[in-house]
Amino acid sequence: MSGSCESVSGPIVRPSGDLVIAIAGNPNVGKSSLFNALTGLGVETAHYPGTTQEVHVGTARAGERTLGVIDLPGTYALGGDSEEAVVTRRALAELSPDVVVVVLDSLNLARTLYLALEMLDRQYRVVLAVNLADEARRTGISVDVERLSTSLGVPAVSTVATQGIGLTEVVEAAFTVALEAAPPPVPYGADFEALVEPLSSRCAEMECRPLGLTARACALALLEEQGEIVTGVDAGLAARAASAEATIRSHFGESAALHLSRERHGVAGVVGEDVVVRAEPKGRLSRDAWSLTTWPWTGVPLAILVAGSIFAFLFFVGAFLASAFSAVWGTYASPGITALIQTIAGDGMTARVLDWGFDAGIEAALSVGLPYILVFYVLLGLLEDSGYLNSLAFLTDRFMHHLGLHGRAIIPLVAGAGCSVPALIATRSLGTKRERLIASTLVMFVPCSARTSVILGAVGHYVGWQYTLLVMGIVFGMWLTIAFVLQRMIPGESGGLVMEMFPFRRPSLKRVLSKAWTQFREFLFVATPIVVVGSLVLGGLYENGLLMKVSEPLDPIVGVWLGLPAVAGVTLLMGALRNELALQLLVVLAVSTAGHAGAQLTDIMSGTDLVVFALVNTIAFPCLSAVAVFWRRNGLARTLAVMGASVALALLVGGVMARVLPLIGLE
């Protein structure tokens, strides 16, 4: 765009290719599915400083031509000061795409057209990808893409990104419009355009407009008070913008930014109504499912049934898979690894230490990760992909208000059952600082998949489902108590629930498995080396007779108060790196002490010990990655307070249960 003499650079390099496109869109419209379908592997990711937003960059091939692809953060609008909007504006300015592909939702076309109108206001070359066409058809909705293209003056293509439908047409349209002049913006009301014109004329006189915007786009950005635009103009233009704002406010009775938003929504509504054709839906399944899952009399029992089903599946299937994996490993992998180590290092102490790491260590990592963590990610992915988590937010809204939150907060809390780190990041979507603080603190006490795997792998596998439910009940009761305390300690009120109702849909097994593998891959390639190194350290201490000496300082707390073997304290401390590491190192200790074939944790710990161990690990030790994210978002003082409270609660609950459990008959 002309009129800019700024040099901009960011944390990520503009991709190379015959054409560079940026993919923009609202959250949950399939924007990332389109990006993944185009680029596959080899994607570069960058965070903009001071934000949690990611920008992904990749490349694709279109016949003999190459395509650079930029996946922008999901955002409802370019204007405003949200992280998503600020990062999107910066990325567009710094990476200078040739074409912007705006992904629209066929089911909610008018709403998603708002972002497309903003792109046209900035005179980007635009292609519209009208996505989710298959889901729209099932609800009796179709979009006349030719009419939409005529209305806005840009190409529009019907797509189903998850199936690759329409991708070729989107790419071809992008190559075509890249050779054409930028389309003119869609005009708004005559009165509004007349009042904006003087400010646009003044912007046109600038030699260097911020971010290379056109004169009209610069004027609109000034009226919206976009931070990077306002700080980039001189005092004279700022005064002219203030004058235009006052005139518009006097004429329309509201701020210029609010009226501009109203104008865009009006155009989006008119165009959306004109191009959408509605027919009788083919089935009522999605609508009925939404009603059943959000009406309290049916939604609450269904939520309990879903939670119980997940628990039962993990308990029975996970336990079966864990036993099967250990048997297969002991029969086929372990003898070969041991023989290889002895060939290299002989049969002395060095070989035994290596055996701890590369035999028992790898077995421990996989015997916990595959049956419990990977399976949990698959189950969570099915709930998310079906749309159930969205209805759960509506169902729990009233209850969440008692905790100082609203229904949308249930999504990061449920996500925390998978991994605390993305759940903590997801709390940024909550409206107030108070809500973000309460939600992020509660996420720290939600048992993530790693901590759940410790409960299932230690208590469920060796002690019984009754005691597994007992541990879960104690943790949930403690979590509720913390939530009510935070609600009363932190001043302020929770806001109302404003979120979109996404329809239920048939989960895509390919999409679910792909996402589960992406999440599990981080565990596999990050956690397993930690387990191996930890096992080597543990093995070195054990084989040299030093393990008990290292454990002795922990005995007053671990041995006397908690009633655990002192060495369990060492594994608990190492579990701060990753929660499941505590259990895996215990497994390593049992395997190496009792022999690789048929080794059990019950060889070194009683049932009471295992329950107490699981409780302490679950309550006291969110992993260091989660602590780091919490620190970044809430500060050092709050982080130390939460960590201190979690350790104190863990020791209190663990010590009490160490004395209560034998009284009810658990050895």
C-alpha positions as CSV (number, residue, x, y, z in Angstrom):
1,M,0.0,0.0,0.0
2,S,1.2,3.5,-0.8
3,G,1.8,6.3,1.7
4,S,4.1,4.4,4.1
5,C,7.7,5.0,4.7
6,E,8.0,2.9,7.8
7,S,10.2,-0.1,8.1
8,V,8.5,-2.8,10.2
9,S,9.8,-6.1,11.5
10,G,8.6,-8.7,13.9
11,P,9.5,-12.0,15.6
12,I,8.7,-14.1,12.5
13,V,10.0,-13.9,8.9
14,R,7.6,-13.4,6.0
15,P,7.4,-16.8,4.2
16,S,8.8,-17.2,0.7
17,G,6.7,-18.2,-2.3
18,D,5.3,-17.0,-5.6
19,L,2.3,-15.8,-3.5
20,V,1.9,-15.1,0.2
21,I,-1.5,-15.4,1.7
22,A,-2.8,-14.7,5.3
23,I,-5.7,-16.7,6.7
24,A,-7.9,-14.7,9.0
25,G,-11.2,-15.5,10.7
26,N,-13.2,-15.7,13.9
27,P,-12.5,-18.5,16.4
28,N,-14.1,-21.9,15.6
29,V,-14.7,-21.2,11.9
30,G,-12.1,-23.7,10.6
31,K,-9.4,-21.2,9.9
32,S,-6.6,-23.5,11.3
33,S,-8.1,-26.5,9.5
34,L,-7.7,-24.6,6.2
35,F,-4.1,-23.7,7.2
36,N,-3.2,-27.3,8.2
37,A,-4.8,-28.7,5.0
38,L,-2.6,-26.4,2.9
39,T,0.7,-26.6,4.8
40,G,0.8,-30.0,6.6
41,L,4.1,-30.3,8.5
42,G,7.1,-27.9,8.7
43,V,5.2,-25.0,10.3
44,E,7.0,-22.2,12.1
45,T,5.4,-20.6,15.2
46,A,6.2,-17.3,16.9
47,H,4.7,-15.4,19.9
48,Y,4.6,-11.6,19.7
49,P,6.4,-10.1,22.7
50,G,4.1,-9.4,25.7
51,T,1.3,-11.6,24.3
52,T,0.1,-15.2,24.4
53,Q,-1.0,-15.1,20.7
54,E,0.7,-17.4,18.1
55,V,1.3,-16.7,14.4
56,H,2.0,-19.8,12.3
57,V,3.8,-19.7,9.0
58,G,4.1,-22.5,6.5
59,T,4.5,-23.2,2.8
60,A,2.4,-25.1,0.3
61,R,2.7,-26.1,-3.4
62,A,0.0,-25.4,-6.0
63,G,1.2,-27.3,-9.1
64,E,4.5,-25.7,-10.1
65,R,3.9,-22.7,-7.9
66,T,4.8,-22.2,-4.2
67,L,2.6,-20.6,-1.6
68,G,3.6,-18.9,1.6
69,V,0.8,-19.2,4.2
70,I,0.3,-17.2,7.4
71,D,-2.2,-18.4,10.0
72,L,-3.4,-15.4,12.0
73,P,-4.9,-15.6,15.5
74,G,-8.6,-16.1,15.6
75,T,-10.3,-12.8,16.2
76,Y,-13.8,-11.3,15.9
77,A,-12.6,-7.9,14.7
78,L,-9.5,-6.0,13.7
79,G,-10.4,-3.0,15.9
80,G,-10.1,-2.9,19.7
81,D,-7.3,-3.6,22.1
82,S,-7.6,-7.4,22.5
83,E,-4.4,-9.4,22.1
84,E,-5.9,-11.2,19.1
85,A,-6.8,-8.0,17.3
86,V,-3.4,-6.2,18.0
87,V,-1.4,-9.3,16.9
88,T,-3.4,-9.7,13.8
89,R,-3.0,-6.0,12.8
90,R,0.8,-6.2,13.5
91,A,1.2,-9.4,11.5
92,L,-0.7,-8.0,8.5
93,A,1.5,-4.9,8.6
94,E,4.8,-6.7,9.2
95,L,4.4,-9.8,7.0
96,S,2.6,-7.9,4.1
97,P,0.6,-10.8,2.6
98,D,-0.4,-10.5,-1.1
99,V,-3.9,-11.8,-0.4
100,V,-6.0,-12.2,2.8
101,V,-8.2,-15.3,2.8
102,V,-11.1,-14.5,5.3
103,V,-12.7,-17.7,6.5
104,L,-16.5,-17.3,7.1
105,D,-18.9,-19.5,8.9
106,S,-21.8,-20.6,6.7
107,L,-24.0,-21.1,9.7
108,N,-23.3,-17.5,11.0
109,L,-22.5,-15.7,7.9
110,A,-23.6,-12.2,8.9
111,R,-21.5,-12.2,12.1
112,T,-18.3,-13.4,10.4
113,L,-18.7,-10.9,7.5
114,Y,-17.8,-8.2,10.0
115,L,-14.1,-9.1,9.8
116,A,-14.2,-9.3,6.0
117,L,-15.6,-5.7,5.9
118,E,-12.7,-4.5,8.0
119,M,-10.2,-6.2,5.7
120,L,-11.9,-4.4,2.7
121,D,-11.8,-1.1,4.7
122,R,-8.0,-1.5,4.7
123,Q,-8.1,-2.4,1.0
124,Y,-6.4,-5.8,1.3
125,R,-6.9,-8.1,-1.7
126,V,-9.5,-10.5,-0.2
127,V,-10.8,-14.0,-1.0
128,L,-13.7,-15.3,1.0
129,A,-13.7,-19.0,2.1
130,V,-17.3,-19.8,3.1
131,N,-16.5,-22.7,5.3
132,L,-18.5,-25.4,7.2
133,A,-20.8,-25.8,4.1
134,D,-21.5,-29.4,5.0
135,E,-22.7,-28.6,8.5
136,A,-24.8,-25.7,7.1
137,R,-26.5,-28.1,4.7
138,R,-27.5,-30.4,7.5
139,T,-29.3,-27.5,9.2
140,G,-31.0,-26.4,6.0
141,I,-28.7,-23.5,5.2
142,S,-26.9,-22.8,2.0
143,V,-24.9,-19.7,0.9
144,D,-25.1,-18.3,-2.6
145,V,-21.4,-17.6,-3.0
146,E,-21.8,-16.0,-6.5
147,R,-24.3,-13.5,-5.1
148,L,-21.9,-12.9,-2.1
149,S,-19.0,-12.3,-4.5
150,T,-21.1,-9.8,-6.5
151,S,-22.2,-8.0,-3.3
152,L,-18.7,-7.4,-2.0
153,G,-16.7,-7.4,-5.2
154,V,-14.4,-10.2,-4.1
155,P,-14.2,-13.9,-4.9
156,A,-16.1,-16.2,-2.6
157,V,-15.7,-20.0,-2.5
158,S,-17.7,-22.6,-0.6
159,T,-15.3,-24.9,1.4
160,V,-15.2,-27.8,3.8
161,A,-11.7,-27.3,5.1
162,T,-11.6,-30.6,7.1
163,Q,-12.2,-32.6,3.9
164,G,-10.1,-30.4,1.6
165,I,-13.2,-29.3,-0.4
166,G,-12.8,-26.0,-2.1
167,L,-9.1,-25.5,-1.2
168,T,-7.9,-25.6,-4.9
169,E,-10.5,-23.0,-5.8
170,V,-9.4,-20.7,-2.9
171,V,-5.8,-20.9,-4.0
172,E,-6.6,-20.3,-7.6
173,A,-8.8,-17.3,-6.6
174,A,-5.9,-15.9,-4.5
175,F,-3.4,-16.1,-7.4
176,T,-6.0,-14.3,-9.6
177,V,-6.8,-11.4,-7.2
178,A,-3.1,-10.9,-6.5
179,L,-2.7,-9.6,-10.0
180,E,-5.6,-7.2,-9.7
181,A,-6.0,-3.9,-8.0
182,A,-7.2,-3.9,-4.5
183,P,-11.1,-3.8,-4.3
184,P,-12.8,-0.6,-3.2
185,P,-14.2,-0.7,0.4
186,V,-17.9,-1.2,0.9
187,P,-19.5,2.2,1.5
188,Y,-21.4,2.8,4.7
189,G,-24.2,5.3,5.3
190,A,-24.1,8.5,3.4
191,D,-24.1,10.7,6.5
192,F,-21.3,8.8,8.1
193,E,-19.1,8.8,5.0
194,A,-19.6,12.5,4.6
195,L,-18.5,13.1,8.2
196,V,-15.4,10.9,7.8
197,E,-14.3,12.5,4.5
198,P,-12.6,15.6,6.0
199,L,-10.4,13.3,8.2
200,S,-9.7,11.0,5.2
201,S,-8.6,14.0,3.2
202,R,-6.3,15.1,5.9
203,C,-4.8,11.6,6.2
204,A,-4.2,11.6,2.4
205,E,-1.9,14.6,2.8
206,M,0.5,12.6,5.1
207,E,3.7,11.5,3.5
208,C,4.0,8.5,5.9
209,R,0.8,7.0,7.0
210,P,1.0,4.4,9.9
211,L,1.4,0.8,8.7
212,G,0.9,1.9,5.1
213,L,-2.8,2.3,5.5
214,T,-4.9,4.0,2.8
215,A,-6.2,7.5,3.8
216,R,-9.7,6.2,4.5
217,A,-8.5,3.2,6.5
218,C,-6.2,5.5,8.5
219,A,-9.2,7.8,9.3
220,L,-11.3,4.9,10.4
221,A,-8.5,3.5,12.6
222,L,-8.1,6.9,14.3
223,L,-11.8,7.0,15.0
224,E,-11.5,3.5,16.5
225,E,-8.5,4.7,18.6
226,Q,-6.3,1.8,17.6
227,G,-3.3,2.3,19.8
228,E,-0.5,1.8,17.2
229,I,-2.2,4.2,14.8
230,V,-2.9,7.0,17.4
231,T,0.7,7.0,18.6
232,G,2.0,7.2,15.0
233,V,0.4,10.5,14.0
234,D,1.3,14.1,14.7
235,A,-0.5,16.5,17.0
236,G,-2.3,18.2,14.1
237,L,-3.9,15.0,12.8
238,A,-4.7,13.9,16.3
239,A,-6.6,17.1,16.8
240,R,-8.4,16.7,13.5
241,A,-9.4,13.1,14.6
242,A,-10.7,14.4,17.9
243,S,-12.8,17.0,16.0
244,A,-14.2,14.4,13.7
245,E,-15.1,12.2,16.7
246,A,-16.9,15.1,18.4
247,T,-18.9,15.9,15.2
248,I,-19.9,12.2,14.7
249,R,-20.9,11.9,18.4
250,S,-23.0,15.1,18.1
251,H,-24.7,13.9,14.8
252,F,-25.4,10.3,15.8
253,G,-25.6,10.5,19.6
254,E,-22.8,7.9,20.1
255,S,-19.1,7.5,19.8
256,A,-17.5,7.2,16.3
257,A,-16.1,3.8,17.1
258,L,-19.6,2.5,18.3
259,H,-21.3,3.9,15.2
260,L,-18.7,2.5,12.9
261,S,-19.3,-0.9,14.4
262,R,-23.0,-0.4,14.0
263,E,-22.5,0.5,10.3
264,R,-20.4,-2.6,9.7
265,H,-22.9,-4.9,11.4
266,G,-25.7,-3.3,9.4
267,V,-24.0,-4.0,6.1
268,A,-23.0,-7.5,7.2
269,G,-26.6,-8.2,8.2
270,V,-28.0,-7.0,5.0
271,V,-25.5,-8.9,2.8
272,G,-25.8,-12.0,5.0
273,E,-29.6,-12.1,4.8
274,D,-29.5,-11.5,1.0
275,V,-27.2,-14.4,0.2
276,V,-28.3,-17.1,2.7
277,V,-31.0,-19.5,1.6
278,R,-32.8,-21.4,4.3
279,A,-34.7,-24.6,3.9
280,E,-36.2,-27.2,6.3
281,P,-33.3,-28.9,8.1
282,K,-32.8,-32.6,7.2
283,G,-32.8,-33.6,10.9
284,R,-33.3,-32.3,14.4
285,L,-30.4,-34.1,16.0
286,S,-28.2,-31.1,16.5
287,R,-31.0,-28.9,17.9
288,D,-32.4,-31.6,20.1
289,A,-28.9,-32.4,21.4
290,W,-28.3,-28.8,22.3
291,S,-31.6,-28.7,24.2
292,L,-30.9,-31.9,26.1
293,T,-27.4,-30.9,27.1
294,T,-28.3,-27.3,28.3
295,W,-31.6,-27.9,30.1
296,P,-30.6,-28.6,33.7
297,W,-33.0,-31.5,34.3
298,T,-31.3,-33.5,31.4
299,G,-28.0,-31.6,31.1
300,V,-26.8,-32.3,34.6
301,P,-27.4,-36.1,34.6
302,L,-25.8,-36.2,31.1
303,A,-22.8,-34.3,32.4
304,I,-22.4,-36.7,35.3
305,L,-22.9,-39.6,32.8
306,V,-20.2,-38.2,30.5
307,A,-17.7,-37.7,33.4
308,G,-18.5,-41.2,34.8
309,S,-18.0,-42.7,31.3
310,I,-14.6,-41.1,30.9
311,F,-13.5,-42.2,34.4
312,A,-14.7,-45.8,33.7
313,F,-13.1,-45.9,30.3
314,L,-9.8,-44.7,31.7
315,F,-10.0,-47.0,34.7
316,F,-10.8,-50.2,32.9
317,V,-9.3,-49.7,29.4
318,G,-6.3,-47.8,30.7
319,A,-5.6,-50.5,33.3
320,F,-5.9,-53.2,30.6
321,L,-3.6,-51.3,28.2
322,A,-1.0,-50.6,31.0
323,S,-0.9,-54.3,31.9
324,A,-0.7,-55.4,28.3
325,F,2.0,-53.0,27.5
326,S,4.1,-54.0,30.5
327,A,3.7,-57.7,29.6
328,V,4.7,-57.1,26.0
329,W,7.7,-54.9,27.1
330,G,8.9,-57.5,29.5
331,T,8.6,-60.3,26.9
332,Y,10.1,-58.6,23.9
333,A,11.8,-55.3,24.6
334,S,13.4,-55.7,28.0
335,P,15.5,-58.7,27.2
336,G,16.9,-57.2,24.0
337,I,17.7,-53.8,25.7
338,T,19.4,-55.6,28.6
339,A,21.5,-57.8,26.3
340,L,22.5,-54.7,24.2
341,I,23.6,-52.8,27.4
342,Q,25.6,-55.8,28.6
343,T,27.3,-56.1,25.3
344,I,28.4,-52.5,25.4
345,A,29.0,-52.0,29.2
346,G,29.4,-55.5,30.6
347,D,27.4,-56.7,33.6
348,G,28.8,-54.4,36.3
349,M,27.4,-51.4,38.0
350,T,27.5,-49.2,34.9
351,A,25.3,-51.7,33.0
352,R,22.8,-51.8,35.9
353,V,22.5,-48.0,36.0
354,L,22.0,-47.9,32.2
355,D,19.4,-50.6,32.6
356,W,17.5,-48.3,35.0
357,G,17.3,-45.6,32.4
358,F,17.0,-47.2,29.1
359,D,14.9,-50.2,30.1
360,A,12.9,-49.5,33.2
361,G,12.8,-45.7,32.5
362,I,11.4,-45.9,29.0
363,E,9.0,-48.6,30.0
364,A,7.7,-46.4,32.9
365,A,7.2,-43.4,30.6
366,L,5.3,-45.3,28.0
367,S,3.3,-47.5,30.4
368,V,1.8,-44.3,31.9
369,G,1.7,-42.1,28.8
370,L,0.1,-44.5,26.3
371,P,-2.8,-46.0,28.4
372,Y,-3.8,-42.9,30.3
373,I,-2.5,-39.6,28.8
374,L,-3.0,-40.4,25.1
375,V,-6.3,-42.0,25.7
376,F,-7.5,-39.0,27.8
377,Y,-6.5,-36.6,25.0
378,V,-8.5,-38.6,22.6
379,L,-11.6,-38.5,24.8
380,L,-11.2,-34.8,25.5
381,G,-10.8,-34.2,21.7
382,L,-14.1,-36.0,21.0
383,L,-16.0,-33.8,23.5
384,E,-14.4,-30.7,22.1
385,D,-14.9,-31.6,18.4
386,S,-18.6,-32.6,19.0
387,G,-19.4,-29.1,20.5
388,Y,-20.3,-30.6,23.9
389,L,-17.9,-28.4,25.8
390,N,-19.7,-25.3,24.5
391,S,-23.1,-26.5,25.7
392,L,-21.5,-27.4,29.0
393,A,-20.6,-23.7,29.4
394,F,-24.2,-22.7,29.1
395,L,-25.3,-25.5,31.5
396,T,-22.9,-24.5,34.2
397,D,-23.2,-20.7,33.9
398,R,-25.4,-20.3,37.0
399,F,-23.2,-22.6,39.1
400,M,-20.0,-20.9,37.9
401,H,-21.4,-17.5,39.1
402,H,-21.2,-18.9,42.7
403,L,-17.5,-19.3,42.1
404,G,-17.0,-15.7,40.8
405,L,-17.0,-16.8,37.2
406,H,-19.4,-17.4,34.3
407,G,-20.1,-20.4,32.1
408,R,-17.3,-19.8,29.6
409,A,-14.8,-20.4,32.4
410,I,-15.7,-24.1,32.4
411,I,-13.9,-24.5,29.1
412,P,-10.3,-23.7,30.4
413,L,-11.2,-25.6,33.6
414,V,-12.1,-28.7,31.6
415,A,-9.1,-28.1,29.3
416,G,-7.0,-28.1,32.5
417,A,-7.9,-31.8,32.9
418,G,-5.8,-32.3,29.8
419,C,-2.9,-29.9,30.4
420,S,-2.6,-26.9,32.7
421,V,-0.5,-24.8,30.3
422,P,-3.0,-24.3,27.5
423,A,-5.8,-24.0,30.1
424,L,-3.9,-21.1,31.8
425,I,-3.4,-19.4,28.4
426,A,-7.2,-19.9,27.6
427,T,-8.2,-17.9,30.7
428,R,-7.2,-14.8,28.8
429,S,-10.6,-15.0,27.1
430,L,-12.4,-14.1,30.4
431,G,-13.6,-10.6,30.6
432,T,-12.2,-9.2,33.9
433,K,-8.9,-9.4,35.7
434,R,-10.7,-10.9,38.7
435,E,-12.2,-13.7,36.6
436,R,-8.8,-14.4,35.0
437,L,-7.1,-14.6,38.5
438,I,-9.8,-16.9,40.0
439,A,-9.9,-19.2,36.9
440,S,-6.1,-19.4,36.5
441,T,-5.7,-20.2,40.3
442,L,-8.4,-22.9,40.0
443,V,-6.7,-24.4,36.9
444,M,-3.6,-24.9,39.1
445,F,-5.7,-27.2,41.3
446,V,-7.4,-29.1,38.5
447,P,-5.8,-32.6,38.1
448,C,-4.3,-32.5,34.6
449,S,-3.9,-35.7,32.6
450,A,-0.5,-36.3,34.1
451,R,-1.8,-36.1,37.7
452,T,-4.8,-38.1,36.7
453,S,-2.5,-40.8,35.3
454,V,-0.7,-40.9,38.7
455,I,-4.1,-41.5,40.4
456,L,-5.2,-44.2,38.0
457,G,-1.7,-45.7,37.6
458,A,-1.0,-45.9,41.3
459,V,-4.4,-46.1,43.1
460,G,-6.7,-47.4,40.3
461,H,-4.3,-50.0,39.1
462,Y,-3.2,-51.4,42.4
463,V,-5.7,-50.5,45.1
464,G,-9.1,-50.4,43.5
465,W,-11.7,-48.2,41.9
466,Q,-13.3,-47.3,45.3
467,Y,-10.2,-45.6,46.5
468,T,-9.7,-44.0,43.1
469,L,-13.1,-42.4,43.6
470,L,-12.1,-41.4,47.1
471,V,-9.0,-39.6,45.9
472,M,-11.0,-37.8,43.1
473,G,-13.7,-36.9,45.6
474,I,-11.2,-35.4,48.1
475,V,-9.5,-33.4,45.3
476,F,-12.8,-32.1,44.0
477,G,-14.0,-31.2,47.5
478,M,-10.8,-29.3,48.1
479,W,-11.1,-27.6,44.7
480,L,-14.6,-26.4,45.5
481,T,-13.5,-25.1,48.9
482,I,-10.7,-23.1,47.3
483,A,-13.1,-21.7,44.7
484,F,-15.6,-20.4,47.3
485,V,-12.7,-18.9,49.3
486,L,-11.4,-17.1,46.3
487,Q,-14.8,-15.8,45.5
488,R,-15.0,-14.1,48.9
489,M,-11.4,-13.0,49.1
490,I,-11.1,-11.3,45.7
491,P,-13.4,-8.2,45.4
492,G,-15.6,-7.6,42.4
493,E,-18.5,-9.4,40.6
494,S,-18.6,-11.9,37.8
495,G,-19.8,-10.7,34.4
496,G,-22.6,-12.2,32.3
497,L,-22.1,-15.0,29.8
498,V,-21.8,-13.8,26.2
499,M,-20.7,-16.6,23.8
500,E,-21.7,-18.2,20.6
501,M,-23.9,-21.3,20.4
502,F,-22.0,-23.6,18.1
503,P,-24.2,-26.5,16.9
504,F,-23.4,-30.1,17.7
505,R,-21.6,-32.0,14.9
506,R,-20.2,-35.4,14.2
507,P,-16.7,-35.5,15.5
508,S,-14.0,-36.1,12.9
509,L,-11.9,-39.0,14.0
510,K,-9.0,-37.9,11.9
511,R,-9.1,-34.4,13.4
512,V,-9.4,-35.8,17.0
513,L,-6.6,-38.2,16.6
514,S,-4.4,-35.6,14.9
515,K,-5.0,-33.1,17.8
516,A,-4.5,-35.8,20.4
517,W,-1.2,-36.9,18.8
518,T,0.0,-33.3,18.7
519,Q,-0.6,-32.9,22.4
520,F,0.8,-36.3,23.3
521,R,3.9,-35.8,21.1
522,E,5.0,-33.1,23.5
523,F,4.8,-35.6,26.3
524,L,6.6,-38.2,24.3
525,F,9.6,-36.2,23.2
526,V,9.9,-33.9,26.2
527,A,8.8,-36.1,29.1
528,T,10.4,-39.4,28.1
529,P,14.0,-38.0,28.1
530,I,13.4,-36.4,31.5
531,V,12.2,-39.8,32.8
532,V,15.3,-41.5,31.3
533,V,17.6,-39.0,32.9
534,G,15.7,-39.2,36.2
535,S,15.9,-43.0,36.1
536,L,19.6,-42.9,35.5
537,V,20.1,-40.5,38.5
538,L,17.8,-42.7,40.6
539,G,19.7,-45.8,39.5
540,G,23.1,-44.3,40.2
541,L,22.0,-43.4,43.7
542,Y,20.5,-46.8,44.3
543,E,23.4,-48.9,42.9
544,N,25.9,-46.8,44.9
545,G,23.9,-47.1,48.1
546,L,23.3,-43.4,48.3
547,L,19.5,-43.3,47.8
548,M,18.7,-43.7,51.5
549,K,21.2,-41.0,52.4
550,V,19.7,-38.6,50.0
551,S,16.2,-39.5,51.4
552,E,17.1,-39.1,55.1
553,P,16.5,-35.3,55.3
554,L,13.0,-35.8,54.0
555,D,12.1,-38.5,56.5
556,P,10.5,-36.2,59.2
557,I,7.9,-35.1,56.6
558,V,7.7,-38.0,54.2
559,G,8.3,-40.9,56.6
560,V,7.0,-39.7,59.9
561,W,4.1,-37.4,58.9
562,L,3.0,-39.0,55.6
563,G,4.0,-42.5,56.5
564,L,5.7,-43.1,53.1
565,P,9.0,-44.7,52.3
566,A,11.6,-42.0,52.4
567,V,12.6,-42.6,48.8
568,A,9.1,-41.7,47.7
569,G,9.9,-38.1,48.8
570,V,12.7,-38.0,46.2
571,T,10.4,-39.1,43.5
572,L,7.8,-36.5,44.6
573,L,10.3,-33.7,44.4
574,M,11.4,-34.8,41.0
575,G,7.7,-34.9,40.0
576,A,7.8,-31.1,40.1
577,L,9.4,-31.3,36.7
578,R,6.5,-33.3,35.3
579,N,3.8,-34.7,37.6
580,E,3.8,-38.2,36.0
581,L,7.5,-38.4,36.6
582,A,6.9,-39.1,40.3
583,L,5.0,-42.3,39.5
584,Q,7.2,-43.3,36.7
585,L,10.3,-43.1,38.9
586,L,8.5,-45.2,41.5
587,V,7.8,-47.8,38.8
588,V,11.4,-47.7,37.9
589,L,12.3,-48.3,41.5
590,A,9.9,-51.2,41.8
591,V,11.0,-52.7,38.5
592,S,14.7,-52.4,39.3
593,T,14.3,-53.6,42.9
594,A,12.0,-56.6,42.3
595,G,13.1,-57.5,38.8
596,H,11.8,-56.5,35.4
597,A,9.3,-59.4,35.0
598,G,6.1,-58.9,37.1
599,A,7.3,-56.0,39.2
600,Q,4.6,-54.2,41.1
601,L,4.5,-50.9,43.1
602,T,2.9,-53.0,45.9
603,D,6.3,-54.6,46.3
604,I,7.6,-51.4,47.9
605,M,4.5,-49.5,49.0
606,S,1.2,-50.4,50.8
607,G,-2.3,-49.5,49.6
608,T,-2.4,-46.6,52.1
609,D,1.0,-45.4,50.9
610,L,-0.2,-45.4,47.2
611,V,-3.3,-43.4,48.1
612,V,-1.3,-40.8,50.1
613,F,1.3,-40.6,47.5
614,A,-1.3,-39.9,44.8
615,L,-3.0,-37.3,46.9
616,V,0.2,-35.4,47.7
617,N,1.4,-35.5,44.1
618,T,-2.0,-34.3,42.8
619,I,-2.5,-31.4,45.2
620,A,1.1,-30.2,45.8
621,F,2.9,-30.3,42.5
622,P,1.6,-28.5,39.4
623,C,4.5,-28.9,36.9
624,L,7.1,-26.2,36.5
625,S,5.7,-25.3,33.0
626,A,2.4,-24.5,34.5
627,V,4.0,-22.5,37.3
628,A,6.0,-20.5,34.8
629,V,2.9,-19.6,32.8
630,F,1.0,-18.7,36.0
631,W,3.9,-16.5,37.1
632,R,4.0,-14.7,33.8
633,R,0.2,-14.0,34.0
634,N,-0.2,-13.2,37.7
635,G,3.1,-12.2,39.1
636,L,5.6,-13.6,41.6
637,A,3.7,-12.9,44.8
638,R,0.6,-14.6,43.7
639,T,2.6,-17.6,42.4
640,L,4.4,-18.0,45.7
641,A,1.1,-17.8,47.5
642,V,-0.5,-20.5,45.4
643,M,2.5,-22.8,45.5
644,G,2.8,-22.4,49.3
645,A,-1.0,-23.1,49.8
646,S,-0.8,-26.1,47.5
647,V,2.1,-27.7,49.4
648,A,0.5,-27.0,52.8
649,L,-2.8,-28.5,51.7
650,A,-1.1,-31.5,50.2
651,L,0.8,-32.2,53.4
652,L,-2.2,-31.6,55.6
653,V,-4.5,-33.9,53.5
654,G,-1.8,-36.5,53.0
655,G,-1.0,-36.7,56.7
656,V,-4.6,-37.0,57.8
657,M,-5.4,-39.7,55.2
658,A,-2.3,-41.7,56.3
659,R,-3.9,-42.0,59.7
660,V,-7.6,-42.4,58.6
661,L,-7.2,-45.0,55.9
662,P,-5.8,-47.8,58.1
663,L,-8.8,-47.2,60.4
664,I,-11.2,-48.1,57.6
665,G,-9.4,-51.3,56.7
666,L,-6.8,-50.3,54.0
667,E,-3.4,-51.8,54.7
